[in-house]
Amino acid sequence: MVAALLRVSARAVPRVQFQRSFSAAAVAKKDLIQDLYLKELQGYKAPAQAKDAHVGQVKTFSAPAAPSVPELPSDFASALSAYDAAEPTFEAPAAAKNAGEAPEDAGKGNVDGFLAFLEKDFPKEEAHH
């Protein structure tokens, strides 16, 4: 009896097929706010500015003075030969100078200066009240 009831109910209900369809000419809902916004943007006219509106806002350009051409001394060859003939002089660092160096410069002198730096007492910091 249940089977007969199902058969009768199946015949009574129309068969509906559900399928999705694609339409190239689908009507899009209009966005009223966007249309108003675009209409106001297209109708906007910027206020005209005066021709001298930039005065006081921008400095006037002035080109810098042209540099002068350097001149060589008239006796350049003799000055160059005197420089080539001069002997270089090297100064030896003094041991007293190395003893009072700052910690970052401690290793640049000779060994005796470095050892004197290591043996030196650190200054005591005064208490700040």
Disulfide bonds with the S-S distance in Angstrom:
none
